[in-house]
Amino acid sequence: MTIDPAALDTSAVAELCAALIRIDTSNFGDDPRTKPERPAADFVVDYLRGYGYDPIIIESKPGRANVILRVPGSNPDLPALVVHGHLDVVPAIREDWTVDPFAGIIKDGYVWGRGAVDMKNMDAMMLTVLGDMSVRGWQPERELIVAFFADEEAGGVWGAQWLVDHHPELFEGATEAISEVGGYSVTVGEQTVYMLQSGEKGMNWLTLSASGRAGHGSQVNNDNAITKLASAISRIGAKEWPLHLTDTVTALLTQVSELTGLPFTEDPDDLAALVAALGPAAPFVGATLRTQANPTQLSGGYKANVIPGVASAVVDMRPIPGTEAEAHQTIVDLAGEGIEVSSLVTTTGYEVPFDAPIVGRMADALLADDPTGIIAPYLLSGGTDNKSLMSLGITGYGFVPLALPADYNFSAMFHGNDERVPVSALEFGTRVLARFLAS
């Protein structure tokens, strides 16, 4: 009997996503408020063991847990594929939500809660497909290295990057990987377009430190650390970075132009119209036209009448792939004399081939469920754990397939209030993921 992988029972995937959301894994970075991933990792391991798998937990430090599982493929001649998600989430402020962000509520056709799209949805889809493989006895085409990482929301220092640095053997034999954020649908005109992520901007979280002369707030002080820092931050925040369209961005906007009839030129108004045509995906794409550097944190002083001797700030810079060193130097130049610039977390951006066989299999899996859809590449303005795996020569793609309502503001869900995902999209994505892994 031939088993159709996509015919799996998806009725439990929403509740599985909700159960993961109920495990609070808020990541505040290097801060005692961070909730370690170990409880979520234990949940994942218990689930997998219930289906006969033998996953392992590796802690980078107490509580910061990663889960790794190898699943044999039906074709041993093919290289392994890494399928990964992360277990941590960004924090949520209860008062800003209409529901408890960690209650894992299912209502109005949506799963609500922190992590619903970033990315406990994919974690639940992965677990559902693995469970179905065991129950119905089918295999993926390629050997799978399944990973549930810690610490993605703080740069992967205790998750993917730590494993790559300390246990690269875990990924031996793998040549490609899939994870967030791609495979979701947008509506361009009347056409459904599935955006497959085939690149990421770089990431450089920078600390700016200013030193000055401490003193009484009532005195004249021409060496004020806060004044120097504020000037530097103002220059950085006001910087207009030049337009820089990568091959991936160009390919996407070319398709949008063909679908809409809008002109594709480097005129800012033409580009703005093309980006706007992508609807809810516009914020993702609009941020990929140039490097961005946003000040995100300020610290200095401890009393109203005391001029501090030091002040600091954090800048989140996302450079266009291939321009990382140049962009860093631009920040140093903008900061000016007397400001020390150092990196907290640095990763290199990348673009990978869109004409690769793996992309064809993603497209086939999507279009089997939605034959009228079309596939387009895009560059992610944020970052994923694929960057860490790239250092091992593993080519990363974003593929969390979701068929979304045209008026659903997907980009606003990431790190936003009232984060939620349609149950129908989870069920669609689980079918597509199973079909893709079997191909």
N, C-alpha and C positions, 0 to 999 in steps of 0.2 A: 504494500500500500504506500502510495506517495503522500507525504505529509506536506501540507501547505503551511509554511512558517507563519504567514500573515493571517492565518485563520485561528490564531490563538485567542483565548478568552481574555478580553481587556477590561472586564467588568470591575476588577479589583484594583486597577492601577491608580485611580483617583484616591481611594482610601489609603493605599500604600504611600502615595505622595503626602497625604494629610498626616499620616503617622510619622513620617520623617520630619515634617514641619513642627510637630509637637515636641520634638527633641530640640531644645534651644541650644544652638551652636554658634551664638553670636561671636563674631571675631572683632575685637577692639584692637588688634595688633598686639604690640608688646605692652600690655596693660592688664592688671589683675581682674578686670571685668570680663575678659575673654572667657567664654564657656568652651572648654576643650571638646574636641570631636569624639572622644572615646565612647560616650554613650551611643552616639549615632553609629559609630563603627561596630559596636557590639550588636546593635540591632541588625545591621547589614549581615554580619557574620552569622548570627542566629538564623536569619532568613535563608541564607545560602546553604547552611548546614542542613536545614530542614529539607532541602532538595538534593542532598547527597554530595554537595560540593565541599571542598576543603580549603577555604580561603585562609590567609594569614593576616595578622595585624602587626604592623611595625610602627612603633612610636618613636618620633624624632626627639621628643622629650616627654616627660610624664603628661599623659592625657591627650597629646597631639598625635592622634592615631590615623594611620593610613591602612586601607584594606587592599590586598592584592590577591588576584585569583587568575590562574591560567586554565583555559578551556581548550581542549584539543580540537583541531579543525578536521574536516573530512578530506582535505587535500594537503597532505604533509609537505608537498613540494612548494607551497606558497609561504611567503614570509608572514610573520605574525602581525596582527593589527591591535593597537592599543585603543581600548574603549574606556574613556575615563570621565568621571564627574568629580565634584568636590562636595564635601559634607558640611563645610562652614558656610555661614551667611553673614551679611552685614547686620549691624544692630538695627533695632526698630524701637521707636518711642510709642508706647501704647496710646498716649493721649492724642496722637496724630492720626490714628487709625479708627475706622468705624467698627472694626472687629478686633479681637485679641490677636495680635500678629503671630502668636505661637499656639493658638488653639486648633489649628488645622481644620477650619470649618469648611464644609461643602454646602454651598447654597447657590441658588439662582443659576445653576449650571456651571459653576466655577469652584475650583479649590482655592481658598484664601489663606494667605499667611506668608511670612518671610521665608523665602526660598521657593515659592511656587513656580517662579520662572528662573531663579538664579540660585542653585540649579537642582533642587530636589525633585523637580519634575523629571529631568533626565535620569537621575538616580533611580526613581521609581520605575521608569520605562526600562532601564537596564535590568533591574531585578525581575521585573515581570517577564521579560524575554528569556532570561536565564532560567527562571522557574519553568517556563513552558518548554524549553529545550529538554529539561529533565523529565517532565511529566509525559510529553509526547514522543520523546526519543529522537529528536533531530539534532544535527550538528551545524555549527557555522562552517562556511567554506574554508576560512582561514583560522588558524589558531588565534585565540583571543587572549590578550593580557588585559584583564578587567581591573581597573583601579578606581578607588574612591579616596580622593586625596584630602588632606587637611590643608588649612591655611591659604587657600587660593585667594581669598579676599584681602590678604595682607602680603601678596606677592609670592606666595608659595615657599617662603623661607623654611617653614617646618613641614612642608608637604612635598609637592612634586620636585622642587629644586633640591630639597634635602635628600630625597631618594635618588635623584640623578647623580648627586655628588657622592653619596655614601654607598648606594646599592645599584649601580648601573646595570649589574648583571640581571636584575629583575626584568629588564626590558630587552634582554638579548634576543636577537632574531626578529625584532619588530622594525618595520620600515615606514609605517604610516600610523596615524592616530586620528580619532574623531572625539570631539567634545563640543562645548558651547562655542559660539553663539551663531548658529546658521541652520538652514533648512526650514526656516519659518516663512510663512506666506505674507505677501503684501498685495494690495490691489492697485494696479496702475491702469487708470481708465476703467475698462471692463475686464481687464486681464488679470488673472491670478499669477503672480510671479513668486517662485520660491528662491530665496536668497541664500546661497551656499557661501559660507565664509572661507575664503582662500587666501587670507592674509590678515595681519594685525599691525597696527602702529606700534612703535617702540614705547617703552615706559621708563621714565626716570623720575623717581620721587626724590626731590632735592631739599636739603636743609640749608637755609641761609642764616648765618650767625653774625651779629654785629656786636662789637665791643665799644665801650665808651667810658667816660668818667662818671662814676657814681657820685651822687651828692644830694643835697637838700632840694626839694622841689621849688623852693622860693628863690633860689639863687640863679644867676646867669650861668648857663652851661652850653658851650659851643661844641661839646663832644658827647652828645646825647645818643645813646645806642638805639633808642626807639625811633628818634627822628631819622637817623641814617637808614635803619631798616625799613621804615615806612616809605622813604623815598625810593629805595630799591624795589620794594614790592609794587609800588605804584607804576614804576617804569615797566616792570615785567608784566603786570596785569594789563597795561595799555598797549603792549606790543602788538602790532599788526603783522602777523607772519605772512610771508609770500605764498601765493597759490602754488601748489605742487601736486599735480594729478598723476598718480601712479598708474601703471598698466591696468591694475585691477579696477580702480575707480573709473578709468577711461572706458573700460569694457562695459561696466555697469551703466554708466551714463549714456553710452552709445545705444544700448538696448532700450533705455527709457526714452531716448529721443525717437527711436524707430517706432515705439509703441504709441507715443503721444503726438508725434509730429512737431514737437518743440525743437528749436535749433540747439545744437550742441556746439557752443563756442566757449572761449575762455572769458567772455564778457560776464562780469559778476551777476548781472540780471538774468542772463540765460542760464547760468549754473544754478542760481537760486530757484528758478522755475522748474528745472529738471529735478532738483532735490525735493522740492515741495510736492512734485507729482508722486513721490514715493510714500506720501501720507505718513502714517505713524512711524515708518522707518527713517523719515527725514532726519531726525536728530542724530541717529547713528551715522548716516552717510554724510551729512553736512559737516561733521567733525573730522572727516577723512580727506578734506580738500587741502588741508594745510596743517602744519604743526600747531599744537595748542599748548599753552602753559598757564595754568590757573593756580594762583595762591589759594591755599586751602586751610592753613592753620597759622595762628599768631600767638606768640608767648613772650611776655616781658613785664617785669615789674611785680611788686608785691604789696605796695602801699601808695596811697594817693600822693603823699608828699615826699616820696623817695624816688629820685632818678636812678634807674637801675644801671648797673655796669654792663649788662648783656641783654640782648633780645634776640629772638629767633623766629623763624617762619618756615613753613613747608610749602613747596610748590609741586604740583602734579603736572609734569610735562609729558606729552605724548607726541614724540617726533615721527615724521614720515619715515618709513623704512629706508635705511641707507644714509640718513642724515643725522644719526644720533650724536656723533662727535661734534659736528658743526652746531647743532642745536644746543648742546651743553655749553659750548664756548659762548654762544650768544647770550645765554643766561648769565654766565660769569661777567661778560662785558656790560650787560644791563645792570647787574647788581652794583658794579663799580668798586672803587677802592674802599678798603676797610670792611668789606663783607666777605666772609668765608663761605664758599659754596661746596657742599659735599653731597654725595648720593646715599640715600637710604636703601633703595632698591632700584636696580637697573636691569632692564631686559632689552634685547634687540628686536626690532620689528622684522617682519618677513612677508614675502609673497610667494605662493607656491603655484604650480601649474594647474590651470583649470581644465586643460584638455587631457588630464590623466585618467587612466581606466577607473580609478576609484570614484572619480566624479561621475563618470558614466553610470556606475552602479548605483550611486546615490540618486541620480536623476531617474533611472529606471524604477527604483523602489518608490519614489515619490509619485511618478506619473502613472504607475499601476493603480494607485488610489485616486488620482486626479488627472485623468488623461488630457484635460484641456489646459493644464498648467504649463508654464515655461520656467526654465532654470536660468539664474543669473549669478555671477560672482559678486562678492563685495569684500571690501577691506573693513575690518573691525576697528573701531576707534578705541576700544578698551583693550583688555588683555586677558589671556587664558593660560592655563597650565601647559598648553601646547608649546609655548615659548621655551619652557624648561626642557621638554622632550626634544625640541629642535637641536639642542646642543649635542644630542646623541645621534644626530642624523635622521631622526624620525620626523617625517613630514606631517604637519598637522592641519586638519580641516575642522571647521565648525559645522556640526551636523546634529542638531536636535530638532527633528522634523515636527512641525506644528502647522496645521491648517487653521488659520485664525480668521475671525470675523473682520470684515473690512473696516469697521469702526472701532476696533479694539486697539487701544494705544499700547502696543507691545513695548516700545522703548521706554515708556514712562514707568513700566512695572519694575525695571531693574533698579534696585536700591530705592524704590519709591514707596509711598504710603499705599495701603490697600492693595498690595501685590497679590495678583491672582492669575490663574490660568484656566481656560475653558476645559471642562471634562472631555468634551468631544475632541479637542486638540490633543490631549494626552492619549486618548484611545487611538486616534489617527496615527500619532507619532509612534506608538508602540507597534502597530502593524507594520509601518514603514521600516522601523528599525529592525524588526525581525526579518522582513524580506531582504533588506540590505545585507544583514549579517549572513544570511544563507546563500547570497549570490557570489 
